[in-house]
Amino acid sequence: MVNVMMKGVIMTLAESGSSFNHYAALGVLLLMAVGFGVANVTLTTFLGPSRKGEVKGTVYESGMNPIGSARRRFNVRFFILAMTFLLFDVEIVFLYPWAVTFPSLGGEAVDGGLDLLFLGRMLFFVLTTIVAFVYAWRKGVFRYD
């Protein structure tokens, strides 16, 4: 049934005109993602185990019984370190597409200064991140004592 619906959606998107043909693959991908999520949630509620009990409801953490309350306060440095990690992680995500397209910017048919412009922009982006890292280091964010 889902396969028939997907074929119908694909045919409708493909026949709808040339202005939407570029977005047909994106629409199909979004429909498949939403359908997969809804199907998984629905099927696990109907087909998954639903046993409940005292042992089943206890907290389980890495094979050890929990000690103390789960509402213990953590130092804010842990969260700042996590945010710093995410900052560098996002920076790497932005560096990959730039590194892939950068060699093709210096070709003969393209303007001569385009590659230097993009290099300058990326160096500015990396430099601001390094300045933020040095600032956090000097403020003592990475110390746990």
C-alpha positions, 0 to 999 in steps of 0.5 A, a space after each residue: 500500500 505504501 509502495 503504491 502511494 509512493 509511486 502515485 506521489 512520484 508520478 504526480 510530482 513528475 507530471 506536475 510541470 517543469 517548475 516543480 521537477 527540481 523539487 520532486 526528489 526532495 519532496 519524495 525524501 521528506 515524505 519517506 522520512 515522515 512516513 518512516 517516523 510515523 510508521 515506526 512509532 505506530 508499529 512499536 506501540 502496537 507490536 512492541 512489548 508492554 510488560 510492566 513491573 517493579 523491576 522493569 520500571 527501575 532506573 538502569 544506568 550502565 549495569 549499576 544500581 543508581 546511587 543518590 538522586 538523579 537531580 544532582 547539580 552539575 558544574 556549568 563548565 560541563 555545559 560550556 565544554 559541550 557547547 564548545 565541542 558543538 561549535 567546532 563540530 559545526 565548523 567542521 561541517 561547514 569546512 567540508 563543502 568549502 574544501 570540496 568546491 575551493 579547488 574548482 574556484 581558481 579555473 581559467 573561466 572564472 574570475 581571478 579574485 573569486 578564489 581569494 575572496 572565498 579563501 579570505 572568508 573561510 580564514 576569517 571564519 576559522 580565525 574568529 573560532 580560534 579567537 573564541 577558543 583562546 578566550 574560553 581557554 584564558 577564562 578557565 572554561 576547560 579546567 575542572 578543578 
